[in-house]
């Protein structure tokens, strides 16, 4: 750890004369018209010095003992009148060790990604001014959000991203047209604040290697108030990230940032951090990971009111109803993965997770996330392949609930690849037809693979970067775009509240119902792997024109899920009046979604007076009600 010899560094004469006690609050560095105030928390009994560097020089210019400043609790502060702050950067020396100011707003870049270790960083002294123009938060209701989880660097670092600012905030901005066309309206960024980019290897390390890359950004060493300098294409990460947020808002989209707080993080720092990003960066919300003892307190913070907060849990009895909160538990992912591969006794959980809407907050649904298989790997590998991490394949989860469809990893077998493509379409159908807020992992819509590595935390290379040109899944992106559009156009598929299984409107159908080989009967036996779900959105016509009061426009959707390796036939409820069923989607077909203008009445297929539809093995079929001739 680098240190400064305080005995050999004298305080300049003009500081000796004018040195003043500082203001303990607010914590951090604050500039006024006369000088600069420094305030930092220091453990009891430990020494602390403020170390000032002239810009572009490695040797400290001044080292000032903080014992001369004002104290409040564990805070020590000092005020330097007349300091030309534009000429200096700073850090603190506590008990002989250099460390950054945990409240600093910007950290000087140490070079390319992987070089920043935060052992002796230079913190900038500066202001937070930025021209936000007329920026406003979109405030998209949770049930209308389609989230997209991405790594700020890996999202565009690969050459196939075809952006100029590869691996940067600017690169993300270059991809906004693509994301908007896909139908995404919220980006969830993995840690984009300053963190140590490397950490010691474990005992299983390879000979000669002393450190590994911290690609994901988790760990206790972080400057939570500073945007990551190595994620900026230019020299000013503050402006570049704010430019990104402003452009995202102009498009009616949102930005949610993930913050990892370790178990020794001061809860007050966490609260101040989120409030700062909400105020100074106009961030729309936060994904809280790591040990967070204060999620409920943060949820009740008046400054964060209306900002989205995603966490593994909240004390909702204390909070009450809060439509900006959402739980992020991975139980949806586990159920979806297990039923996708055909595990027994999964229908009950599947029926619950596809329809559940918590009454007092939201829920984030995802099938894949950064810490696990990508969706393409989920259908291509039975086992994890983490050998590249240097830990003898011991790291990462052993329970992935994946299935390789008949061949481990890459293969040229046409039948295997056809099945994998169908399984990916089935996964996407589950994700975007479920109630709740769907979150897609970046690159899953392009068939991105990590070569079976389910824990790329230390892989800053093409294995972890999104690869955008997988020819094996060339049609998947368009299928996802169509699914998202269909979800958006049909409010009954993204309800604010749990749909009712009774006919409350008098239209003749409940809002939601289960079906199987018999209409209105689910058959949720533990050995079954197929179920159908029908949705009815009844809208009163009113009394205008030819429409009669007391009648309804019905938006009818019937989705048959067959995760069995055998075909199954589903019974269809009879529609009213001139309405008939038409095939809208069949994942057994490469061109799965049928355009509205090409919808045709389902051919007569009655058996014993019951209308039926067949679903091929491992496929999802969706019907919609249309007016017959």
C-alpha positions in Angstrom: 0.0 0.0 0.0 1.4 3.4 -1.0 2.1 5.8 1.8 3.3 9.5 2.1 6.1 10.5 4.4 4.3 13.2 6.4 7.5 14.2 8.2 9.1 15.4 5.0 6.0 17.2 3.6 5.6 20.7 5.0 2.3 22.6 4.7 2.8 25.7 2.5 3.1 29.0 4.4 -0.1 30.5 3.1 -2.1 27.5 4.3 -0.4 27.6 7.7 -1.6 31.1 8.2 -5.2 30.7 6.8 -6.0 27.1 7.7 -9.5 27.0 9.2 -11.7 24.5 10.9 -14.0 22.8 8.4 -17.7 21.9 8.5 -18.3 18.2 9.3 -21.5 18.2 7.3 -22.1 17.5 4.5 -19.6 14.7 4.2 -17.2 14.8 1.2 -15.8 17.7 -0.7 -17.8 20.9 -1.2 -16.7 24.1 -2.9 -17.9 27.6 -2.1 -16.9 31.0 -3.4 -14.0 31.3 -0.9 -12.5 27.9 -0.7 -12.9 24.1 -0.3 -14.3 22.1 2.6 -13.1 18.5 3.2 -14.9 16.1 5.5 -14.3 12.4 6.0 -15.1 9.6 8.5 -12.1 8.2 10.3 -12.1 5.3 12.8 -11.5 6.3 16.4 -7.8 6.6 17.4 -6.5 6.5 13.8 -4.5 9.3 12.2 -5.6 11.0 9.0 -4.0 13.4 6.5 -5.4 15.1 3.5 -3.1 14.5 0.5 -3.2 17.0 -2.4 -1.6 16.3 -5.8 -1.0 18.8 -8.5 -2.7 17.6 -11.7 -0.5 15.2 -13.8 2.1 14.9 -11.0 2.8 11.7 -9.1 4.4 13.3 -6.0 2.1 14.8 -3.4 2.2 18.6 -3.3 0.7 18.9 0.2 -0.1 16.7 3.1 -2.3 18.3 5.7 -3.0 16.8 9.2 -6.8 16.5 9.6 -6.4 16.5 13.4 -6.4 20.3 13.1 -9.9 20.3 11.7 -13.3 20.2 13.3 -14.8 16.9 14.6 -18.3 15.6 14.8 -18.6 12.0 15.9 -16.1 10.1 13.7 -16.1 12.9 11.1 -13.0 15.1 10.6 -13.1 18.2 8.5 -10.8 21.0 7.3 -11.4 24.1 5.2 -8.8 25.5 2.7 -9.6 29.0 1.8 -8.3 30.3 -1.5 -7.5 26.8 -2.8 -7.5 26.7 -6.6 -9.3 23.4 -6.8 -9.0 23.0 -10.5 -5.3 22.4 -10.1 -5.5 19.6 -7.6 -6.7 16.0 -7.0 -6.7 14.4 -3.6 -7.0 11.4 -1.4 -6.6 10.6 2.3 -3.9 8.8 4.2 -5.4 7.0 7.2 -3.1 5.2 9.6 -0.3 5.4 7.0 -2.3 4.0 4.1 -3.6 6.0 1.1 -7.2 5.5 0.3 -9.8 7.3 -1.8 -12.6 9.5 -0.4 -15.6 7.2 -0.4 -17.8 10.3 -1.1 -15.7 11.6 -4.1 -17.6 12.5 -7.2 -15.0 11.4 -9.8 -11.9 9.3 -9.8 -9.0 9.8 -12.2 -8.6 7.0 -14.6 -5.7 4.6 -14.0 -5.7 3.5 -17.6 -7.5 0.7 -19.6 -10.0 -1.4 -17.8 -8.3 -3.7 -15.3 -5.7 -1.2 -14.0 -7.8 0.6 -11.4 -7.2 -1.0 -8.0 -8.4 1.9 -5.8 -5.4 1.6 -3.5 -4.1 5.1 -4.1 -6.5 6.8 -6.6 -6.7 10.5 -7.3 -10.1 12.0 -6.5 -11.2 15.1 -8.5 -12.3 18.2 -6.7 -15.1 19.6 -8.8 -18.7 20.7 -9.2 -21.9 18.8 -10.1 -23.2 21.4 -12.6 -24.7 20.0 -15.8 -27.3 21.3 -18.2 -30.2 18.9 -18.0 -32.3 21.0 -20.3 -35.9 20.0 -19.8 -35.2 16.4 -18.7 -38.0 14.6 -16.9 -38.4 11.1 -15.6 -40.7 8.9 -17.7 -42.1 7.2 -14.5 -43.2 4.1 -16.4 -45.6 2.0 -14.3 -43.9 -1.3 -13.3 -46.5 -3.4 -15.1 -45.6 -1.7 -18.4 -41.8 -2.0 -18.0 -39.8 -4.3 -20.2 -36.4 -4.4 -18.6 -33.0 -5.2 -20.2 -30.1 -6.1 -18.1 -26.6 -5.3 -19.4 -23.0 -5.0 -18.5 -21.8 -1.4 -19.3 -18.6 -2.7 -20.9 -19.5 -6.1 -22.2 -22.7 -4.9 -23.9 -20.8 -3.2 -26.8 -17.1 -4.3 -26.3 -17.2 -7.0 -29.0 -16.6 -5.8 -32.5 -19.9 -7.3 -33.6 -21.7 -4.6 -31.7 -20.7 -2.3 -34.6 -20.5 0.9 -32.5 -17.6 3.4 -32.3 -17.5 3.7 -28.5 -17.1 0.1 -27.8 -17.4 -0.9 -24.1 -18.4 2.6 -22.9 -21.4 4.7 -22.0 -21.2 6.2 -25.4 -21.4 2.8 -26.9 -24.7 2.1 -25.0 -26.0 5.4 -26.4 -25.2 4.2 -29.9 -27.3 1.1 -29.3 -30.4 2.9 -28.1 -32.1 2.8 -31.6 -31.7 -0.9 -31.5 -33.1 -1.3 -28.0 -36.0 1.0 -28.8 -36.9 -1.0 -31.9 -36.7 -4.2 -29.8 -39.3 -2.8 -27.5 -37.2 -2.4 -24.4 -38.1 0.7 -22.2 -35.8 0.2 -19.2 -32.1 -0.5 -19.0 -30.7 -2.1 -15.9 -26.9 -1.4 -15.6 -24.6 -3.6 -13.7 -22.2 -1.6 -11.4 -21.2 1.6 -13.3 -19.6 3.4 -10.4 -15.9 3.2 -9.5 -14.7 -0.2 -8.1 -11.5 -2.0 -7.8 -11.0 -3.8 -11.2 -8.9 -6.6 -9.8 -8.6 -8.7 -6.7 -6.3 -11.5 -5.4 -6.7 -14.9 -6.8 -7.8 -17.8 -4.5 -5.5 -20.6 -3.3 -6.4 -22.4 -6.6 -4.6 -19.7 -8.6 -2.5 -20.5 -11.6 1.3 -20.3 -11.0 2.6 -16.8 -11.6 -0.8 -15.1 -11.4 -1.4 -12.7 -8.5 -4.7 -11.1 -9.4 -7.8 -11.6 -11.5 -10.1 -9.1 -13.2 -13.2 -8.0 -11.4 -15.3 -7.9 -14.5 -18.7 -7.6 -12.8 -17.8 -4.9 -10.4 -18.8 -6.5 -7.1 -16.6 -6.1 -4.0 -16.1 -4.0 -0.9 -13.7 -1.5 -2.5 -15.8 1.1 -4.3 -16.4 4.8 -4.7 -20.1 4.7 -5.0 -20.6 8.4 -5.9 -18.2 8.4 -8.9 -19.1 7.0 -12.4 -16.6 4.6 -13.7 -13.8 6.4 -15.6 -12.8 3.3 -17.7 -16.4 3.1 -19.0 -16.1 6.5 -20.6 -15.1 6.9 -24.3 -13.9 10.4 -23.5 -12.1 12.1 -20.6 -15.2 13.1 -18.6 -17.2 10.1 -17.3 -19.6 12.4 -15.4 -20.8 14.2 -18.5 -20.9 11.1 -20.6 -23.1 9.2 -18.2 -25.4 12.2 -17.7 -25.6 12.5 -21.5 -26.7 8.9 -21.7 -29.4 9.3 -19.0 -30.7 12.4 -20.7 -30.9 10.7 -24.1 -32.6 7.7 -22.6 -35.2 9.9 -21.1 -35.8 11.7 -24.4 -36.8 8.4 -25.8 -39.2 7.7 -23.0 -37.0 5.0 -21.5 -35.6 4.5 -18.0 -32.2 3.8 -16.5 -31.9 1.6 -13.4 -28.5 1.2 -11.8 -27.3 -1.7 -9.8 -25.4 -1.1 -6.5 -23.6 -3.8 -4.7 -23.2 -3.0 -1.0 -21.1 -5.4 1.1 -22.1 -6.3 4.6 -19.7 -3.7 6.1 -21.2 -0.8 4.1 -22.5 2.0 6.3 -26.3 2.1 5.8 -26.2 5.9 5.9 -23.7 5.9 3.0 -26.0 3.7 1.0 -28.9 6.1 1.5 -26.8 9.2 0.7 -25.4 7.4 -2.4 -28.9 6.6 -3.9 -30.2 10.1 -3.1 -27.2 11.6 -4.8 -27.6 9.5 -8.0 -31.3 10.3 -8.0 -30.7 14.0 -7.7 -27.5 14.6 -9.7 -27.8 11.9 -12.3 -31.6 11.7 -12.7 -31.4 7.9 -12.4 -34.9 6.3 -12.5 -34.2 3.5 -10.0 -31.8 1.2 -8.3 -31.2 -2.6 -8.2 -29.9 -3.4 -4.7 -27.6 -6.4 -4.4 -25.3 -7.7 -1.7 -26.1 -7.4 2.0 -28.7 -4.6 2.4 -30.0 -4.3 5.9 -31.8 -1.1 5.0 -34.0 -1.9 2.0 -37.1 -1.0 3.9 -35.6 2.2 5.2 -34.6 3.2 1.6 -38.0 2.3 0.4 -39.5 4.8 2.9 -37.0 7.6 2.0 -39.0 10.6 0.8 -36.2 11.7 -1.6 -36.4 8.3 -3.3 -40.2 8.3 -3.5 -41.3 7.3 -7.0 -37.9 6.0 -7.9 -37.9 2.3 -8.6 -36.2 0.0 -6.1 -35.5 -3.6 -6.9 -34.3 -5.9 -4.1 -34.7 -9.5 -2.9 -37.1 -8.4 -0.3 -38.8 -5.6 1.6 -40.8 -5.5 4.9 -44.1 -4.7 3.1 -46.0 -4.7 6.4 -44.1 -1.6 7.4 -44.1 0.0 4.0 -47.7 -0.7 2.8 -48.5 -0.5 -0.9 -45.7 0.9 -3.0 -46.0 0.6 -6.8 -42.3 1.6 -7.3 -40.9 -1.5 -5.5 -40.2 -4.9 -7.0 -38.8 -8.1 -5.6 -36.1 -9.8 -7.5 -36.2 -13.4 -6.2 -35.1 -16.0 -8.7 -37.9 -18.5 -8.1 -39.5 -17.6 -11.4 -36.2 -18.5 -13.2 -35.9 -21.8 -11.5 -39.5 -22.9 -12.2 -39.2 -21.7 -15.9 -36.0 -23.6 -16.4 -37.2 -26.8 -14.8 -40.4 -27.0 -16.8 -38.7 -26.0 -20.0 -36.4 -29.1 -19.7 -39.4 -31.3 -18.9 -39.0 -31.9 -15.2 -41.9 -33.6 -13.4 -44.1 -31.9 -10.8 -43.6 -28.4 -12.1 -47.1 -27.4 -13.3 -48.2 -26.0 -9.9 -45.3 -23.6 -9.6 -45.5 -22.7 -13.3 -49.2 -21.8 -13.0 -48.5 -19.7 -10.0 -45.5 -17.8 -11.4 -47.1 -17.1 -14.7 -50.1 -15.4 -13.1 -49.0 -14.0 -9.8 -49.1 -10.2 -9.3 -48.1 -9.2 -5.7 -50.8 -6.9 -4.3 -48.4 -4.4 -2.6 -45.4 -4.2 -4.9 -44.1 -5.5 -8.3 -42.0 -8.6 -9.2 -39.1 -8.9 -11.7 -39.3 -12.0 -13.8 -36.2 -13.3 -15.5 -35.0 -16.7 -16.7 -31.3 -15.8 -17.2 -29.1 -13.3 -15.5 -25.4 -12.4 -15.6 -24.6 -14.9 -12.8 -25.5 -18.1 -14.7 -26.0 -19.5 -18.1 -27.1 -17.3 -21.0 -30.3 -18.5 -22.6 -28.5 -20.0 -25.5 -26.2 -21.9 -23.1 -29.2 -23.0 -21.0 -30.4 -25.1 -24.0 -26.8 -26.1 -25.0 -25.1 -27.4 -21.9 -25.9 -29.9 -19.2 -22.9 -28.9 -17.1 -21.0 -25.7 -16.4 -17.7 -25.3 -18.1 -15.8 -22.7 -16.0 -12.3 -24.0 -16.5 -11.1 -20.6 -17.9 -11.7 -19.1 -14.5 -8.7 -20.9 -13.0 -10.6 -22.5 -10.2 -10.8 -26.1 -11.5 -14.4 -25.6 -12.4 -15.4 -25.4 -8.7 -16.9 -21.9 -9.0 -20.4 -21.0 -10.2 -23.6 -22.8 -9.4 -23.8 -26.6 -9.9 -27.6 -26.4 -10.2 -28.5 -24.8 -13.5 -31.6 -26.8 -14.4 -30.3 -26.8 -18.0 -30.6 -29.3 -20.8 -28.3 -29.5 -23.9 -31.1 -30.9 -26.2 -28.9 -33.9 -27.1 -25.4 -32.7 -27.5 -23.0 -30.8 -25.2 -22.0 -27.5 -26.5 -21.5 -26.6 -30.1 -22.9 -29.1 -32.7 -23.8 -29.4 -36.3 -26.7 -31.8 -35.7 -29.7 -30.2 -37.4 -32.3 -31.9 -35.1 -30.5 -30.7 -32.0 -30.2 -27.1 -33.3 -33.9 -27.1 -34.4 -34.8 -28.2 -30.9 -32.6 -25.5 -29.3 -34.1 -22.8 -31.4 -37.6 -24.0 -30.4 -36.6 -24.1 -26.7 -35.4 -20.5 -26.9 -38.7 -19.4 -28.4 -40.5 -21.3 -25.7 -38.4 -19.5 -23.1 -39.1 -16.1 -24.6 -42.8 -16.9 -24.7 -42.8 -17.8 -21.0 -40.9 -14.6 -20.1 -43.0 -12.1 -22.0 -46.4 -13.7 -21.5 -46.1 -13.9 -17.7 -47.6 -11.4 -15.4 -45.1 -9.1 -13.7 -42.1 -7.2 -15.1 -40.0 -9.2 -17.6 -36.2 -8.7 -17.7 -34.2 -9.9 -20.6 -30.5 -10.5 -20.3 -28.5 -8.6 -22.9 -27.7 -10.7 -25.9 -30.1 -13.5 -25.2 -32.3 -12.2 -28.1 -29.2 -12.7 -30.4 -28.3 -16.2 -29.1 -25.2 -15.0 -27.2 -23.1 -17.8 -25.7 -20.5 -17.8 -23.0 -19.2 -21.3 -24.0 -20.9 -22.9 -21.1 -19.3 -20.7 -18.4 -21.9 -19.8 -15.9 -19.7 -17.4 -13.8 -17.8 -15.0 -16.0 -17.0 -12.7 -13.1 -13.3 -12.6 -14.1 -13.5 -12.8 -17.9 -13.0 -9.5 -19.6 -12.8 -11.0 -23.1 -15.1 -12.3 -25.9 -16.4 -15.1 -23.6 -18.1 -12.5 -21.4 -18.8 -9.8 -24.1 -22.1 -9.9 -26.0 -21.5 -11.4 -29.4 -24.2 -10.1 -31.8 -23.8 -12.3 -34.8 -24.8 -15.9 -34.0 -26.1 -17.2 -37.3 -27.7 -20.2 -35.6 -30.3 -17.9 -34.0 -30.7 -15.3 -36.7 -34.6 -15.3 -36.5 -34.7 -15.1 -32.7 -34.3 -11.3 -32.4 -37.4 -10.6 -34.6 -39.4 -13.2 -32.7 -38.5 -11.4 -29.4 -39.4 -8.0 -30.9 -42.8 -9.3 -32.0 -43.5 -10.9 -28.6 -42.7 -7.6 -26.8 -44.9 -5.7 -29.2 -47.8 -8.2 -28.7 -47.4 -7.9 -24.9 -47.5 -4.1 -25.1 -50.6 -4.1 -27.3 -52.6 -6.4 -25.0 -52.9 -4.9 -21.5 -54.4 -8.1 -20.2 -51.0 -9.7 -20.5 -49.4 -7.1 -18.2 -52.0 -6.4 -15.6 -51.5 -4.0 -12.7 -53.4 -6.4 -10.4 -53.9 -10.2 -10.3 -56.5 -11.3 -12.9 -59.7 -12.7 -11.5 -61.0 -16.2 -12.3 -64.6 -15.1 -12.2 -66.7 -13.1 -14.6 -67.0 -9.8 -12.8 -68.1 -7.8 -15.9 -70.9 -10.0 -17.1 -69.2 -10.5 -20.5 -69.5 -14.3 -20.3 -65.8 -15.0 -19.6 -63.5 -14.6 -16.5 -60.5 -12.4 -16.9 -58.3 -15.5 -16.6 -58.8 -19.3 -16.7 -56.9 -22.5 -17.0 -57.6 -25.3 -19.5 -56.3 -28.7 -20.6 -57.6 -31.6 -22.7 -61.0 -30.4 -21.4 -62.1 -26.8 -21.5 -62.1 -25.1 -18.1 -60.2 -27.9 -16.4 -56.5 -27.6 -15.8 -55.4 -31.2 -14.9 -52.4 -30.0 -12.8 -51.2 -33.6 -12.1 -47.6 -34.0 -11.1 -46.8 -36.1 -14.2 -48.4 -33.6 -16.6 -46.2 -31.1 -18.5 -48.9 -29.2 -20.4 -51.4 -26.4 -19.5 -53.4 -23.8 -21.3 -54.2 -20.3 -20.1 -57.0 -18.0 -21.5 -57.2 -14.3 -21.0 -60.2 -12.1 -21.5 -60.1 -8.3 -21.6 -63.7 -7.1 -21.7 -64.2 -3.4 -22.7 -67.7 -2.0 -22.6 -68.9 -0.7 -25.9 -71.1 2.1 -24.7 -74.1 3.3 -26.8 -72.5 5.0 -29.8 -73.3 4.1 -33.4 -74.3 0.5 -33.9 -72.8 -0.6 -30.6 -75.3 -1.4 -27.8 -75.0 -0.5 -24.2 -74.2 -3.5 -22.0 -72.1 -5.3 -24.7 -68.4 -5.7 -24.8 -65.4 -5.7 -27.1 -63.5 -8.8 -26.1 -59.8 -9.3 -26.4 -59.4 -13.1 -26.2 -56.1 -14.8 -25.9 -55.5 -18.5 -25.4 -51.9 -19.8 -24.8 -51.2 -23.6 -24.8 -47.9 -24.6 -23.2 -46.7 -28.1 -24.0 -43.3 -28.9 -22.4 -43.8 -32.7 -22.9 -41.8 -34.6 -25.5 -45.1 -35.9 -26.8 -47.8 -33.9 -28.7 -50.9 -32.8 -26.8 -54.4 -31.6 -27.8 -56.1 -28.8 -25.9 -59.8 -28.0 -25.7 -60.9 -24.5 -26.7 -63.8 -22.7 -25.0 -66.4 -21.6 -27.5 -66.3 -17.9 -28.3 -69.4 -15.7 -28.4 -71.2 -14.3 -31.4 -69.2 -14.1 -34.6 -65.9 -14.5 -32.9 -63.7 -17.4 -33.8 -60.2 -18.6 -32.8 -57.2 -17.8 -35.1 -53.6 -19.1 -34.8 -51.3 -16.2 -33.7 -48.1 -18.1 -32.7 -46.6 -21.6 -32.9 -43.1 -21.9 -31.6 -42.8 -25.2 -33.5 -42.4 -23.0 -36.6 -39.3 -20.9 -37.4 -41.6 -18.0 -38.4 -43.6 -18.3 -35.3 -45.7 -15.1 -35.1 -48.5 -14.5 -37.7 -49.0 -10.9 -38.7 -52.5 -9.5 -37.8 -53.4 -9.0 -41.4 -52.7 -12.7 -42.1 -54.8 -14.1 -39.2 -57.3 -16.8 -40.4 -60.0 -18.6 -38.6 -58.9 -21.9 -37.1 -59.9 -24.8 -39.3 -62.8 -26.9 -38.0 -61.3 -29.6 -35.7 -64.2 -30.6 -33.5 -64.1 -33.9 -31.6 -67.2 -34.8 -29.7 -68.6 -31.3 -30.1 -65.4 -29.7 -28.6 -63.1 -27.3 -30.5 -59.5 -28.3 -30.2 -55.9 -27.2 -31.0 -52.8 -29.4 -31.1 -49.4 -28.5 -29.8 -46.3 -30.3 -31.1 -43.8 -31.7 -28.6 -42.0 -29.0 -26.6 -43.9 -26.0 -28.2 -46.1 -23.1 -27.3 -49.2 -22.3 -29.3 -51.1 -19.0 -29.0 -54.6 -18.3 -30.4 -56.5 -15.0 -30.5 -60.2 -14.3 -31.0 -61.1 -12.6 -34.3 -64.4 -11.9 -36.0 -65.4 -14.6 -38.4 -66.9 -14.1 -41.8 
